[in-house]
Amino acid sequence: MDSIWLNFFLFLSIYALIIFLFNAGMRRLLNVKRKQIFSYHHLNETHKKVDWTIRMAFVVLIIAGVFFHISNPDSIGKVWYLETHILVFGFILLSESVRAVFEKKHSDNPNDYKFTLAQLTFLTATLLLFFTTGFFGIFT
């Protein structure tokens, strides 16, 4: 029991370090300023409205997915695209893609959108790698 928690925190720490190093390297390479973590950094009012629309749509989808899976407890009735982790992954993908489009059109620094796309590509590649390999067998 203790080793699974140790593996979990070790995995999370190493992954956080890899993301930090990737972001630092890309910021230096593209000459992009560091953004605040967990902030609502909207470029204009349109971006703010689109972002909040996406957020609310995914909240509704997650709630609908939870109710759907509660009402269908057997694994036959489960729908993969209403699984919470799939919805969160889709939310991140869509939200960051919209951010990149707005950064390309409205940002002062022309490299902001490149950094956002690099982050999104790195996150997508690593998460897909982790899920397809079963987290490299660390938790089995």
Disulfide bonds with the S-S distance in Angstrom:
none
